């Protein structure tokens, strides 16, 4: 199972990407965030395989 995190400050983008990834049986979205500081906290934990991130996310 691939554990994914989605980071984007636009809720519509996060929901759309989560919907697309939910179609793949081998991918599980384990977290979402809209803040760069939260992304850094998640990265420090390192409890995921893939990060899909907006590079211009605030913070």
Predicted model as a PDB file, atoms N, CA, C, CB and O in Angstrom, pLDDT in the B-factor column:
MODEL        1                                                                  
ATOM      1  N   UNK A   1       0.847  -1.183   0.000  1.00 94.00           N  
ATOM      2  CA  UNK A   1       0.000   0.000   0.000  1.00 94.00           C  
ATOM      3  C   UNK A   1       0.893   1.247   0.000  1.00 94.00           C  
ATOM      4  CB  UNK A   1      -0.963  -0.002   1.231  1.00 94.00           C  
ATOM      5  O   UNK A   1       1.816   1.357   0.806  1.00 94.00           O  
ATOM      6  N   UNK A   2       0.612   2.168  -0.897  1.00 96.00           N  
ATOM      7  CA  UNK A   2       1.316   3.443  -0.976  1.00 96.00           C  
ATOM      8  C   UNK A   2       0.556   4.455  -0.136  1.00 96.00           C  
ATOM      9  CB  UNK A   2       1.457   3.929  -2.455  1.00 96.00           C  
ATOM     10  O   UNK A   2      -0.634   4.684  -0.351  1.00 96.00           O  
ATOM     11  N   UNK A   3       1.250   5.059   0.823  1.00 97.00           N  
ATOM     12  CA  UNK A   3       0.641   6.042   1.727  1.00 97.00           C  
ATOM     13  C   UNK A   3       0.995   7.441   1.221  1.00 97.00           C  
ATOM     14  CB  UNK A   3       1.129   5.837   3.214  1.00 97.00           C  
ATOM     15  O   UNK A   3       2.169   7.798   1.126  1.00 97.00           O  
ATOM     16  N   UNK A   4      -0.043   8.233   0.896  1.00 97.00           N  
ATOM     17  CA  UNK A   4       0.162   9.535   0.272  1.00 97.00           C  
ATOM     18  C   UNK A   4      -0.334  10.677   1.147  1.00 97.00           C  
ATOM     19  CB  UNK A   4      -0.533   9.582  -1.067  1.00 97.00           C  
ATOM     20  O   UNK A   4      -1.272  10.526   1.930  1.00 97.00           O  
ATOM     21  N   UNK A   5       0.324  11.827   0.990  1.00 97.00           N  
ATOM     22  CA  UNK A   5      -0.073  13.075   1.646  1.00 97.00           C  
ATOM     23  C   UNK A   5      -0.318  14.100   0.545  1.00 97.00           C  
ATOM     24  CB  UNK A   5       1.027  13.578   2.671  1.00 97.00           C  
ATOM     25  O   UNK A   5       0.461  14.199  -0.403  1.00 97.00           O  
ATOM     26  N   UNK A   6      -1.401  14.860   0.672  1.00 97.00           N  
ATOM     27  CA  UNK A   6      -1.732  15.919  -0.282  1.00 97.00           C  
ATOM     28  C   UNK A   6      -1.599  17.264   0.421  1.00 97.00           C  
ATOM     29  CB  UNK A   6      -3.175  15.732  -0.862  1.00 97.00           C  
ATOM     30  O   UNK A   6      -2.179  17.476   1.486  1.00 97.00           O  
ATOM     31  N   UNK A   7      -0.827  18.175  -0.182  1.00 96.00           N  
ATOM     32  CA  UNK A   7      -0.623  19.500   0.399  1.00 96.00           C  
ATOM     33  C   UNK A   7      -0.910  20.566  -0.653  1.00 96.00           C  
ATOM     34  CB  UNK A   7       0.823  19.648   0.950  1.00 96.00           C  
ATOM     35  O   UNK A   7      -0.161  20.721  -1.619  1.00 96.00           O  
ATOM     36  N   UNK A   8      -1.996  21.293  -0.454  1.00 95.00           N  
ATOM     37  CA  UNK A   8      -2.381  22.383  -1.356  1.00 95.00           C  
ATOM     38  C   UNK A   8      -3.279  23.327  -0.582  1.00 95.00           C  
ATOM     39  CB  UNK A   8      -3.102  21.845  -2.644  1.00 95.00           C  
ATOM     40  O   UNK A   8      -4.102  22.883   0.219  1.00 95.00           O  
ATOM     41  N   UNK A   9      -3.133  24.627  -0.811  1.00 94.00           N  
ATOM     42  CA  UNK A   9      -3.954  25.586  -0.075  1.00 94.00           C  
ATOM     43  C   UNK A   9      -5.344  25.757  -0.691  1.00 94.00           C  
ATOM     44  CB  UNK A   9      -3.252  26.927  -0.019  1.00 94.00           C  
ATOM     45  O   UNK A   9      -6.164  26.492  -0.139  1.00 94.00           O  
ATOM     46  N   UNK A  10      -5.627  25.111  -1.799  1.00 95.00           N  
ATOM     47  CA  UNK A  10      -6.939  25.163  -2.432  1.00 95.00           C  
ATOM     48  C   UNK A  10      -7.686  23.858  -2.145  1.00 95.00           C  
ATOM     49  CB  UNK A  10      -6.808  25.403  -3.968  1.00 95.00           C  
ATOM     50  O   UNK A  10      -7.273  22.784  -2.581  1.00 95.00           O  
ATOM     51  N   UNK A  11      -8.782  23.971  -1.410  1.00 96.00           N  
ATOM     52  CA  UNK A  11      -9.559  22.791  -1.017  1.00 96.00           C  
ATOM     53  C   UNK A  11     -10.062  22.021  -2.234  1.00 96.00           C  
ATOM     54  CB  UNK A  11     -10.742  23.203  -0.139  1.00 96.00           C  
ATOM     55  O   UNK A  11     -10.104  20.791  -2.205  1.00 96.00           O  
ATOM     56  N   UNK A  12     -10.441  22.715  -3.295  1.00 97.00           N  
ATOM     57  CA  UNK A  12     -10.938  22.047  -4.494  1.00 97.00           C  
ATOM     58  C   UNK A  12      -9.854  21.164  -5.130  1.00 97.00           C  
ATOM     59  CB  UNK A  12     -11.436  23.087  -5.509  1.00 97.00           C  
ATOM     60  O   UNK A  12     -10.143  20.060  -5.593  1.00 97.00           O  
ATOM     61  N   UNK A  13      -8.638  21.642  -5.150  1.00 96.00           N  
ATOM     62  CA  UNK A  13      -7.523  20.848  -5.690  1.00 96.00           C  
ATOM     63  C   UNK A  13      -7.272  19.615  -4.826  1.00 96.00           C  
ATOM     64  CB  UNK A  13      -6.236  21.705  -5.780  1.00 96.00           C  
ATOM     65  O   UNK A  13      -7.074  18.517  -5.346  1.00 96.00           O  
ATOM     66  N   UNK A  14      -7.281  19.797  -3.508  1.00 96.00           N  
ATOM     67  CA  UNK A  14      -7.071  18.651  -2.615  1.00 96.00           C  
ATOM     68  C   UNK A  14      -8.157  17.607  -2.808  1.00 96.00           C  
ATOM     69  CB  UNK A  14      -7.036  19.105  -1.150  1.00 96.00           C  
ATOM     70  O   UNK A  14      -7.866  16.414  -2.902  1.00 96.00           O  
ATOM     71  N   UNK A  15      -9.404  18.048  -2.868  1.00 97.00           N  
ATOM     72  CA  UNK A  15     -10.523  17.111  -3.037  1.00 97.00           C  
ATOM     73  C   UNK A  15     -10.443  16.395  -4.378  1.00 97.00           C  
ATOM     74  CB  UNK A  15     -11.864  17.850  -2.920  1.00 97.00           C  
ATOM     75  O   UNK A  15     -10.686  15.190  -4.453  1.00 97.00           O  
ATOM     76  N   UNK A  16     -10.106  17.126  -5.435  1.00 97.00           N  
ATOM     77  CA  UNK A  16      -9.990  16.520  -6.760  1.00 97.00           C  
ATOM     78  C   UNK A  16      -8.893  15.473  -6.821  1.00 97.00           C  
ATOM     79  CB  UNK A  16      -9.729  17.584  -7.796  1.00 97.00           C  
ATOM     80  O   UNK A  16      -9.097  14.380  -7.349  1.00 97.00           O  
ATOM     81  N   UNK A  17      -7.739  15.806  -6.285  1.00 96.00           N  
ATOM     82  CA  UNK A  17      -6.625  14.866  -6.281  1.00 96.00           C  
ATOM     83  C   UNK A  17      -6.934  13.654  -5.414  1.00 96.00           C  
ATOM     84  CB  UNK A  17      -5.352  15.552  -5.792  1.00 96.00           C  
ATOM     85  O   UNK A  17      -6.594  12.525  -5.769  1.00 96.00           O  
ATOM     86  N   UNK A  18      -7.579  13.891  -4.274  1.00 96.00           N  
ATOM     87  CA  UNK A  18      -7.961  12.780  -3.400  1.00 96.00           C  
ATOM     88  C   UNK A  18      -8.949  11.862  -4.118  1.00 96.00           C  
ATOM     89  CB  UNK A  18      -8.575  13.307  -2.081  1.00 96.00           C  
ATOM     90  O   UNK A  18      -8.865  10.640  -3.995  1.00 96.00           O  
ATOM     91  N   UNK A  19      -9.871  12.441  -4.855  1.00 96.00           N  
ATOM     92  CA  UNK A  19     -10.839  11.650  -5.606  1.00 96.00           C  
ATOM     93  C   UNK A  19     -10.138  10.793  -6.665  1.00 96.00           C  
ATOM     94  CB  UNK A  19     -11.881  12.568  -6.267  1.00 96.00           C  
ATOM     95  O   UNK A  19     -10.442   9.609  -6.811  1.00 96.00           O  
ATOM     96  N   UNK A  20      -9.208  11.389  -7.393  1.00 96.00           N  
ATOM     97  CA  UNK A  20      -8.463  10.652  -8.423  1.00 96.00           C  
ATOM     98  C   UNK A  20      -7.662   9.515  -7.793  1.00 96.00           C  
ATOM     99  CB  UNK A  20      -7.519  11.603  -9.199  1.00 96.00           C  
ATOM    100  O   UNK A  20      -7.687   8.386  -8.285  1.00 96.00           O  
ATOM    101  N   UNK A  21      -6.954   9.813  -6.706  1.00 94.00           N  
ATOM    102  CA  UNK A  21      -6.125   8.789  -6.060  1.00 94.00           C  
ATOM    103  C   UNK A  21      -6.962   7.691  -5.422  1.00 94.00           C  
ATOM    104  CB  UNK A  21      -5.235   9.425  -5.009  1.00 94.00           C  
ATOM    105  O   UNK A  21      -6.491   6.562  -5.281  1.00 94.00           O  
ATOM    106  N   UNK A  22      -8.183   7.999  -5.037  1.00 92.00           N  
ATOM    107  CA  UNK A  22      -9.041   6.989  -4.411  1.00 92.00           C  
ATOM    108  C   UNK A  22      -9.431   5.890  -5.396  1.00 92.00           C  
ATOM    109  CB  UNK A  22     -10.299   7.643  -3.842  1.00 92.00           C  
ATOM    110  O   UNK A  22      -9.840   4.805  -4.984  1.00 92.00           O  
ATOM    111  N   UNK A  23      -9.309   6.160  -6.679  1.00 95.00           N  
ATOM    112  CA  UNK A  23      -9.621   5.162  -7.705  1.00 95.00           C  
ATOM    113  C   UNK A  23      -8.553   4.078  -7.784  1.00 95.00           C  
ATOM    114  CB  UNK A  23      -9.774   5.834  -9.064  1.00 95.00           C  
ATOM    115  O   UNK A  23      -8.821   2.980  -8.274  1.00 95.00           O  
ATOM    116  N   UNK A  24      -7.353   4.371  -7.311  1.00 95.00           N  
ATOM    117  CA  UNK A  24      -6.256   3.395  -7.317  1.00 95.00           C  
ATOM    118  C   UNK A  24      -6.292   2.602  -6.012  1.00 95.00           C  
ATOM    119  CB  UNK A  24      -4.868   4.104  -7.499  1.00 95.00           C  
ATOM    120  O   UNK A  24      -6.169   3.173  -4.928  1.00 95.00           O  
ATOM    121  N   UNK A  25      -6.459   1.308  -6.121  1.00 93.00           N  
ATOM    122  CA  UNK A  25      -6.581   0.462  -4.931  1.00 93.00           C  
ATOM    123  C   UNK A  25      -5.314   0.434  -4.083  1.00 93.00           C  
ATOM    124  CB  UNK A  25      -6.936  -0.941  -5.341  1.00 93.00           C  
ATOM    125  O   UNK A  25      -5.382   0.210  -2.874  1.00 93.00           O  
ATOM    126  N   UNK A  26      -4.164   0.658  -4.704  1.00 97.00           N  
ATOM    127  CA  UNK A  26      -2.905   0.555  -3.979  1.00 97.00           C  
ATOM    128  C   UNK A  26      -2.449   1.870  -3.340  1.00 97.00           C  
ATOM    129  CB  UNK A  26      -1.841   0.062  -4.905  1.00 97.00           C  
ATOM    130  O   UNK A  26      -1.364   1.934  -2.762  1.00 97.00           O  
ATOM    131  N   UNK A  27      -3.281   2.925  -3.443  1.00 96.00           N  
ATOM    132  CA  UNK A  27      -2.919   4.226  -2.865  1.00 96.00           C  
ATOM    133  C   UNK A  27      -3.933   4.605  -1.792  1.00 96.00           C  
ATOM    134  CB  UNK A  27      -2.850   5.327  -3.964  1.00 96.00           C  
ATOM    135  O   UNK A  27      -5.144   4.520  -1.999  1.00 96.00           O  
ATOM    136  N   UNK A  28      -3.412   5.026  -0.643  1.00 96.00           N  
ATOM    137  CA  UNK A  28      -4.250   5.496   0.459  1.00 96.00           C  
ATOM    138  C   UNK A  28      -3.800   6.904   0.845  1.00 96.00           C  
ATOM    139  CB  UNK A  28      -4.170   4.525   1.687  1.00 96.00           C  
ATOM    140  O   UNK A  28      -2.638   7.106   1.198  1.00 96.00           O  
ATOM    141  N   UNK A  29      -4.695   7.864   0.781  1.00 96.00           N  
ATOM    142  CA  UNK A  29      -4.387   9.228   1.215  1.00 96.00           C  
ATOM    143  C   UNK A  29      -4.542   9.244   2.731  1.00 96.00           C  
ATOM    144  CB  UNK A  29      -5.330  10.306   0.515  1.00 96.00           C  
ATOM    145  O   UNK A  29      -5.643   9.078   3.257  1.00 96.00           O  
ATOM    146  N   UNK A  30      -3.419   9.448   3.430  1.00 96.00           N  
ATOM    147  CA  UNK A  30      -3.440   9.384   4.894  1.00 96.00           C  
ATOM    148  C   UNK A  30      -3.527  10.751   5.548  1.00 96.00           C  
ATOM    149  CB  UNK A  30      -2.215   8.674   5.393  1.00 96.00           C  
ATOM    150  O   UNK A  30      -3.861  10.857   6.728  1.00 96.00           O  
ATOM    151  N   UNK A  31      -3.222  11.818   4.776  1.00 96.00           N  
ATOM    152  CA  UNK A  31      -3.279  13.163   5.358  1.00 96.00           C  
ATOM    153  C   UNK A  31      -3.433  14.207   4.258  1.00 96.00           C  
ATOM    154  CB  UNK A  31      -2.011  13.451   6.197  1.00 96.00           C  
ATOM    155  O   UNK A  31      -3.024  14.010   3.114  1.00 96.00           O  
ATOM    156  N   UNK A  32      -4.035  15.317   4.647  1.00 95.00           N  
ATOM    157  CA  UNK A  32      -4.167  16.487   3.781  1.00 95.00           C  
ATOM    158  C   UNK A  32      -3.800  17.711   4.605  1.00 95.00           C  
ATOM    159  CB  UNK A  32      -5.621  16.611   3.188  1.00 95.00           C  
ATOM    160  O   UNK A  32      -4.025  17.750   5.815  1.00 95.00           O  
ATOM    161  N   UNK A  33      -3.235  18.707   3.939  1.00 95.00           N  
ATOM    162  CA  UNK A  33      -2.933  19.951   4.629  1.00 95.00           C  
ATOM    163  C   UNK A  33      -2.988  21.119   3.652  1.00 95.00           C  
ATOM    164  CB  UNK A  33      -1.555  19.875   5.305  1.00 95.00           C  
ATOM    165  O   UNK A  33      -2.822  20.949   2.444  1.00 95.00           O  
ATOM    166  N   UNK A  34      -3.221  22.302   4.199  1.00 94.00           N  
ATOM    167  CA  UNK A  34      -3.258  23.512   3.379  1.00 94.00           C  
ATOM    168  C   UNK A  34      -2.196  24.508   3.827  1.00 94.00           C  
ATOM    169  CB  UNK A  34      -4.645  24.160   3.440  1.00 94.00           C  
ATOM    170  O   UNK A  34      -2.235  25.677   3.445  1.00 94.00           O  
ATOM    171  N   UNK A  35      -1.261  24.051   4.627  1.00 91.00           N  
ATOM    172  CA  UNK A  35      -0.279  24.936   5.254  1.00 91.00           C  
ATOM    173  C   UNK A  35       1.125  24.343   5.154  1.00 91.00           C  
ATOM    174  CB  UNK A  35      -0.647  25.189   6.728  1.00 91.00           C  
ATOM    175  O   UNK A  35       1.335  23.167   5.452  1.00 91.00           O  
ATOM    176  N   UNK A  36       2.071  25.159   4.737  1.00 92.00           N  
ATOM    177  CA  UNK A  36       3.451  24.701   4.595  1.00 92.00           C  
ATOM    178  C   UNK A  36       4.093  24.239   5.894  1.00 92.00           C  
ATOM    179  CB  UNK A  36       4.272  25.789   4.012  1.00 92.00           C  
ATOM    180  O   UNK A  36       4.928  23.335   5.888  1.00 92.00           O  
ATOM    181  N   UNK A  37       3.709  24.854   7.006  1.00 95.00           N  
ATOM    182  CA  UNK A  37       4.275  24.455   8.292  1.00 95.00           C  
ATOM    183  C   UNK A  37       3.811  23.051   8.682  1.00 95.00           C  
ATOM    184  CB  UNK A  37       3.886  25.463   9.382  1.00 95.00           C  
ATOM    185  O   UNK A  37       4.570  22.278   9.265  1.00 95.00           O  
ATOM    186  N   UNK A  38       2.558  22.730   8.354  1.00 94.00           N  
ATOM    187  CA  UNK A  38       2.048  21.384   8.612  1.00 94.00           C  
ATOM    188  C   UNK A  38       2.761  20.363   7.728  1.00 94.00           C  
ATOM    189  CB  UNK A  38       0.525  21.326   8.375  1.00 94.00           C  
ATOM    190  O   UNK A  38       3.019  19.237   8.153  1.00 94.00           O  
ATOM    191  N   UNK A  39       3.077  20.764   6.495  1.00 94.00           N  
ATOM    192  CA  UNK A  39       3.817  19.872   5.594  1.00 94.00           C  
ATOM    193  C   UNK A  39       5.158  19.513   6.214  1.00 94.00           C  
ATOM    194  CB  UNK A  39       4.023  20.532   4.206  1.00 94.00           C  
ATOM    195  O   UNK A  39       5.557  18.348   6.225  1.00 94.00           O  
ATOM    196  N   UNK A  40       5.848  20.523   6.730  1.00 94.00           N  
ATOM    197  CA  UNK A  40       7.150  20.265   7.351  1.00 94.00           C  
ATOM    198  C   UNK A  40       7.023  19.321   8.540  1.00 94.00           C  
ATOM    199  CB  UNK A  40       7.795  21.577   7.797  1.00 94.00           C  
ATOM    200  O   UNK A  40       7.871  18.449   8.728  1.00 94.00           O  
ATOM    201  N   UNK A  41       5.993  19.480   9.333  1.00 94.00           N  
ATOM    202  CA  UNK A  41       5.779  18.579  10.472  1.00 94.00           C  
ATOM    203  C   UNK A  41       5.543  17.152   9.993  1.00 94.00           C  
ATOM    204  CB  UNK A  41       4.586  19.056  11.324  1.00 94.00           C  
ATOM    205  O   UNK A  41       6.070  16.204  10.574  1.00 94.00           O  
ATOM    206  N   UNK A  42       4.750  16.999   8.932  1.00 93.00           N  
ATOM    207  CA  UNK A  42       4.500  15.663   8.386  1.00 93.00           C  
ATOM    208  C   UNK A  42       5.764  15.043   7.807  1.00 93.00           C  
ATOM    209  CB  UNK A  42       3.420  15.726   7.315  1.00 93.00           C  
ATOM    210  O   UNK A  42       6.002  13.846   7.964  1.00 93.00           O  
ATOM    211  N   UNK A  43       6.574  15.860   7.136  1.00 93.00           N  
ATOM    212  CA  UNK A  43       7.822  15.361   6.557  1.00 93.00           C  
ATOM    213  C   UNK A  43       8.770  14.902   7.656  1.00 93.00           C  
ATOM    214  CB  UNK A  43       8.491  16.444   5.692  1.00 93.00           C  
ATOM    215  O   UNK A  43       9.452  13.889   7.504  1.00 93.00           O  
ATOM    216  N   UNK A  44       8.817  15.632   8.748  1.00 95.00           N  
ATOM    217  CA  UNK A  44       9.688  15.235   9.858  1.00 95.00           C  
ATOM    218  C   UNK A  44       9.270  13.897  10.458  1.00 95.00           C  
ATOM    219  CB  UNK A  44       9.682  16.307  10.939  1.00 95.00           C  
ATOM    220  O   UNK A  44      10.111  13.112  10.896  1.00 95.00           O  
ATOM    221  N   UNK A  45       7.955  13.644  10.474  1.00 93.00           N  
ATOM    222  CA  UNK A  45       7.465  12.346  10.933  1.00 93.00           C  
ATOM    223  C   UNK A  45       7.859  11.242   9.965  1.00 93.00           C  
ATOM    224  CB  UNK A  45       5.945  12.376  11.103  1.00 93.00           C  
ATOM    225  O   UNK A  45       8.243  10.146  10.374  1.00 93.00           O  
ATOM    226  N   UNK A  46       7.759  11.549   8.663  1.00 90.00           N  
ATOM    227  CA  UNK A  46       8.165  10.607   7.632  1.00 90.00           C  
ATOM    228  C   UNK A  46       7.326   9.351   7.550  1.00 90.00           C  
ATOM    229  CB  UNK A  46       9.560  10.228   7.848  1.00 90.00           C  
ATOM    230  O   UNK A  46       7.829   8.302   7.149  1.00 90.00           O  
ATOM    231  N   UNK A  47       6.071   9.428   7.917  1.00 92.00           N  
ATOM    232  CA  UNK A  47       5.210   8.245   7.969  1.00 92.00           C  
ATOM    233  C   UNK A  47       4.365   8.104   6.701  1.00 92.00           C  
ATOM    234  CB  UNK A  47       4.299   8.312   9.196  1.00 92.00           C  
ATOM    235  O   UNK A  47       3.193   7.734   6.781  1.00 92.00           O  
ATOM    236  N   UNK A  48       4.951   8.396   5.517  1.00 96.00           N  
ATOM    237  CA  UNK A  48       4.242   8.295   4.245  1.00 96.00           C  
ATOM    238  C   UNK A  48       5.244   7.991   3.147  1.00 96.00           C  
ATOM    239  CB  UNK A  48       3.459   9.599   3.932  1.00 96.00           C  
ATOM    240  O   UNK A  48       6.455   8.076   3.352  1.00 96.00           O  
ATOM    241  N   UNK A  49       4.725   7.633   1.973  1.00 96.00           N  
ATOM    242  CA  UNK A  49       5.586   7.266   0.850  1.00 96.00           C  
ATOM    243  C   UNK A  49       5.676   8.355  -0.214  1.00 96.00           C  
ATOM    244  CB  UNK A  49       5.088   5.994   0.221  1.00 96.00           C  
ATOM    245  O   UNK A  49       6.725   8.536  -0.833  1.00 96.00           O  
ATOM    246  N   UNK A  50       4.565   9.090  -0.432  1.00 96.00           N  
ATOM    247  CA  UNK A  50       4.485  10.072  -1.515  1.00 96.00           C  
ATOM    248  C   UNK A  50       3.876  11.364  -0.990  1.00 96.00           C  
ATOM    249  CB  UNK A  50       3.652   9.522  -2.703  1.00 96.00           C  
ATOM    250  O   UNK A  50       2.924  11.345  -0.210  1.00 96.00           O  
ATOM    251  N   UNK A  51       4.446  12.496  -1.432  1.00 96.00           N  
ATOM    252  CA  UNK A  51       3.906  13.809  -1.092  1.00 96.00           C  
ATOM    253  C   UNK A  51       3.542  14.519  -2.387  1.00 96.00           C  
ATOM    254  CB  UNK A  51       4.929  14.651  -0.253  1.00 96.00           C  
ATOM    255  O   UNK A  51       4.421  14.770  -3.212  1.00 96.00           O  
ATOM    256  N   UNK A  52       2.270  14.849  -2.588  1.00 95.00           N  
ATOM    257  CA  UNK A  52       1.812  15.648  -3.718  1.00 95.00           C  
ATOM    258  C   UNK A  52       1.594  17.054  -3.174  1.00 95.00           C  
ATOM    259  CB  UNK A  52       0.489  15.052  -4.380  1.00 95.00           C  
ATOM    260  O   UNK A  52       0.675  17.284  -2.388  1.00 95.00           O  
ATOM    261  N   UNK A  53       2.450  18.007  -3.596  1.00 94.00           N  
ATOM    262  CA  UNK A  53       2.456  19.313  -2.944  1.00 94.00           C  
ATOM    263  C   UNK A  53       2.464  20.454  -3.946  1.00 94.00           C  
ATOM    264  CB  UNK A  53       3.653  19.433  -2.030  1.00 94.00           C  
ATOM    265  O   UNK A  53       3.164  20.399  -4.957  1.00 94.00           O  
ATOM    266  N   UNK A  54       1.689  21.477  -3.665  1.00 92.00           N  
ATOM    267  CA  UNK A  54       1.714  22.732  -4.385  1.00 92.00           C  
ATOM    268  C   UNK A  54       2.984  23.464  -3.939  1.00 92.00           C  
ATOM    269  CB  UNK A  54       0.406  23.588  -4.118  1.00 92.00           C  
ATOM    270  O   UNK A  54       3.162  23.726  -2.749  1.00 92.00           O  
ATOM    271  N   UNK A  55       3.860  23.792  -4.880  1.00 91.00           N  
ATOM    272  CA  UNK A  55       5.114  24.427  -4.498  1.00 91.00           C  
ATOM    273  C   UNK A  55       4.962  25.871  -4.026  1.00 91.00           C  
ATOM    274  CB  UNK A  55       6.055  24.387  -5.648  1.00 91.00           C  
ATOM    275  O   UNK A  55       5.892  26.428  -3.443  1.00 91.00           O  
ATOM    276  N   UNK A  56       3.812  26.478  -4.267  1.00 87.00           N  
ATOM    277  CA  UNK A  56       3.596  27.854  -3.818  1.00 87.00           C  
ATOM    278  C   UNK A  56       2.651  27.911  -2.624  1.00 87.00           C  
ATOM    279  CB  UNK A  56       3.041  28.701  -4.958  1.00 87.00           C  
ATOM    280  O   UNK A  56       1.973  28.916  -2.416  1.00 87.00           O  
ATOM    281  N   UNK A  57       2.605  26.848  -1.845  1.00 90.00           N  
ATOM    282  CA  UNK A  57       1.737  26.778  -0.677  1.00 90.00           C  
ATOM    283  C   UNK A  57       2.216  27.790   0.385  1.00 90.00           C  
ATOM    284  CB  UNK A  57       1.717  25.329  -0.096  1.00 90.00           C  
ATOM    285  O   UNK A  57       3.418  27.902   0.623  1.00 90.00           O  
ATOM    286  N   UNK A  58       1.297  28.517   1.016  1.00 84.00           N  
ATOM    287  CA  UNK A  58       1.709  29.474   2.055  1.00 84.00           C  
ATOM    288  C   UNK A  58       2.392  28.774   3.237  1.00 84.00           C  
ATOM    289  CB  UNK A  58       0.492  30.265   2.555  1.00 84.00           C  
ATOM    290  O   UNK A  58       2.047  27.652   3.607  1.00 84.00           O  
ATOM    291  N   UNK A  59       3.355  29.468   3.803  1.00 80.00           N  
ATOM    292  CA  UNK A  59       4.043  28.926   4.972  1.00 80.00           C  
ATOM    293  C   UNK A  59       5.247  28.137   4.571  1.00 80.00           C  
ATOM    294  CB  UNK A  59       3.119  28.065   5.789  1.00 80.00           C  
ATOM    295  O   UNK A  59       5.950  27.605   5.430  1.00 80.00           O  
TER     296      UNK A  59                                                      
ENDMDL                                                                          
END                                                                             
